[in-house]
Amino acid sequence: MKTRPSKLDQFTDRIEEWFGAEKITIAAARDRLAGLGCHVSSGRLSQWWSARQQRAMEDQLLARVASGAQLSREIESRFARNAPPEVSTIIQLLQTIILQLGVQGTSDERLLLIASNLLRPVMEWQKLEQSKAEFGLAKERFQRETCELFVQWAEDQQAKDILSAGNKSNEEKIAAVYQLMFGGQKK
């Protein structure tokens, strides 16, 4: 954070042009400033320029954060009015972000990696939802097949005879039903 003005501040636009578009050296910029009546050492000019670039990067970062926060508020507002998006919509949104980072020529590979890594939990969530659906279908199929087997078993005359035999204990009935259903001796 800057606490006091510098005599170089009044030449900011020119210095940015020199170092930006013209790409001159510190020594050449110092000479040009001297020609404008501003005498400064190369070390001080270099220090001022580094601080200026740092402030510019911080300003740019803050603008990006503010822009991201605004976008986040818009998304939250839309979700509040409408149902949350499907997973496919979230995946498309993240792919768009990755594409934008690539198109903007983002040289920071970490940003691309972070954006790509955001897809992983979404994909895992989608796999979990698919597993839940598959489990639900398997459970329904098991219940239906069990009911069908019970109906078949109840219609089986042998089973009726075993269960209605009054001269057998429950243990003997269970063993006989086991033999009938599974074709072997109960262990």
C-alpha positions in Angstrom: 0.0 0.0 0.0 1.4 3.4 -1.0 1.7 6.0 1.7 3.1 9.0 -0.1 3.2 10.3 -3.7 6.3 10.0 -5.8 7.6 12.6 -8.2 7.3 9.8 -10.9 3.6 9.5 -10.4 2.9 12.5 -12.8 4.8 10.6 -15.6 2.9 7.3 -15.0 1.2 7.2 -18.5 4.5 8.0 -20.3 6.5 5.4 -18.3 3.9 2.7 -18.9 4.1 3.5 -22.6 7.9 3.4 -22.6 8.2 0.1 -20.7 5.1 -1.4 -22.3 4.8 -0.7 -26.0 8.3 0.7 -26.6 10.1 -1.8 -24.3 12.9 0.6 -23.5 15.5 0.0 -20.7 15.6 1.6 -17.3 18.5 3.7 -18.3 16.7 5.0 -21.4 13.6 5.8 -19.4 15.8 7.6 -16.8 17.3 9.7 -19.6 13.9 10.6 -21.0 12.7 11.6 -17.5 15.8 13.8 -17.1 14.9 15.4 -20.4 11.4 16.2 -18.9 13.1 17.7 -15.8 12.6 14.7 -13.5 16.0 13.5 -12.2 15.8 10.0 -10.6 18.3 7.2 -10.2 18.0 3.9 -12.1 17.5 2.1 -8.9 14.7 4.3 -7.7 13.0 4.2 -11.2 13.3 0.4 -11.2 11.9 0.2 -7.6 9.0 2.6 -8.5 8.2 0.6 -11.7 8.2 -2.8 -9.8 5.9 -1.3 -7.2 3.6 0.1 -10.0 3.4 -3.3 -11.7 2.7 -5.0 -8.4 -0.2 -2.5 -7.7 -1.5 -3.1 -11.2 -1.5 -6.9 -10.7 -3.2 -6.5 -7.4 -5.9 -4.2 -8.9 -6.4 -6.7 -11.7 -6.7 -9.5 -9.2 -9.2 -7.6 -7.1 -11.2 -6.8 -10.3 -11.3 -10.5 -11.1 -12.4 -11.4 -7.6 -15.1 -8.8 -7.8 -16.2 -10.0 -11.2 -16.3 -13.6 -9.9 -18.2 -12.6 -6.8 -20.8 -10.8 -9.0 -21.1 -13.9 -11.2 -21.5 -16.0 -8.1 -24.3 -13.8 -6.8 -26.0 -13.9 -10.2 -25.9 -17.7 -10.3 -27.2 -17.9 -6.7 -30.0 -15.6 -7.6 -31.0 -17.7 -10.6 -30.9 -20.9 -8.6 -33.1 -19.2 -6.0 -35.7 -18.4 -8.7 -35.3 -21.8 -10.5 -34.4 -25.3 -9.5 -30.7 -26.1 -9.2 -29.2 -27.3 -12.4 -28.7 -30.8 -13.5 -25.2 -32.2 -13.2 -24.8 -32.0 -17.0 -25.4 -28.2 -16.8 -22.7 -27.9 -14.1 -20.3 -29.9 -16.2 -21.0 -27.7 -19.2 -20.5 -24.6 -17.1 -17.1 -25.8 -15.9 -16.1 -26.8 -19.4 -17.0 -23.3 -20.6 -14.8 -21.8 -17.8 -11.9 -24.0 -18.8 -12.4 -23.0 -22.5 -12.5 -19.3 -21.6 -9.2 -19.6 -19.6 -7.6 -21.3 -22.6 -8.9 -18.7 -25.1 -7.9 -15.8 -22.9 -4.3 -17.2 -23.2 -4.1 -17.7 -19.4 -0.5 -18.6 -18.9 -1.1 -19.6 -15.3 -1.3 -23.4 -15.6 -2.6 -23.5 -12.0 -5.8 -21.8 -12.9 -6.4 -24.3 -15.7 -5.6 -27.2 -13.3 -7.9 -25.8 -10.7 -10.8 -25.4 -13.2 -10.1 -28.9 -14.5 -10.0 -30.3 -11.0 -13.5 -28.8 -10.3 -14.9 -31.4 -12.7 -13.7 -34.3 -10.6 -16.2 -34.0 -7.7 -19.0 -33.3 -10.1 -18.2 -36.5 -12.0 -18.0 -38.4 -8.8 -21.4 -37.0 -7.7 -22.8 -38.2 -11.0 -21.3 -41.7 -10.6 -22.8 -41.8 -7.0 -26.2 -40.8 -8.4 -26.0 -43.4 -11.1 -25.0 -46.0 -8.5 -28.0 -45.1 -6.4 -30.3 -45.4 -9.4 -28.8 -48.8 -10.2 -29.2 -50.0 -6.6 -32.8 -48.8 -6.6 -33.5 -50.8 -9.8 -31.7 -53.9 -8.4 -33.7 -53.7 -5.2 -37.0 -53.4 -7.1 -36.0 -56.4 -9.3 -35.1 -58.5 -6.2 -38.4 -57.6 -4.5 -40.4 -58.5 -7.6 -38.5 -61.7 -8.2 -38.9 -62.7 -4.5 -42.6 -62.1 -4.7 -42.9 -64.1 -7.9 -41.0 -67.0 -6.3 -43.2 -66.8 -3.2 -46.3 -67.0 -5.3 -44.9 -70.0 -7.1 -43.9 -71.6 -3.9 -47.3 -70.9 -2.2 -49.0 -72.5 -5.2 -46.8 -75.6 -4.9 -48.9 -78.5 -3.4 -45.8 -80.1 -1.9 -45.1 -77.0 0.2 -48.8 -76.9 1.3 -48.6 -80.5 2.3 -45.4 -79.9 4.4 -46.8 -76.9 6.1 -50.2 -78.5 6.9 -48.7 -81.7 8.3 -49.8 -81.5 11.9 -47.6 -84.4 13.1 -44.3 -82.6 12.4 -42.5 -80.0 14.6 -41.5 -76.6 13.2 -37.9 -77.7 12.9 -38.9 -80.7 10.8 -41.2 -78.5 8.6 -38.3 -76.0 8.1 -36.0 -78.8 7.1 -38.5 -80.2 4.7 -39.2 -76.8 3.1 -35.5 -76.2 2.9 -35.1 -79.5 1.0 -37.9 -78.6 -1.3 -36.7 -75.0 -2.0 -33.0 -75.6 -2.2 -32.6 -79.3 -2.9 -30.3 -80.2 -0.1 -30.1 -80.7 3.7 -30.2 -77.7 6.0 -26.9 -77.3 7.7 
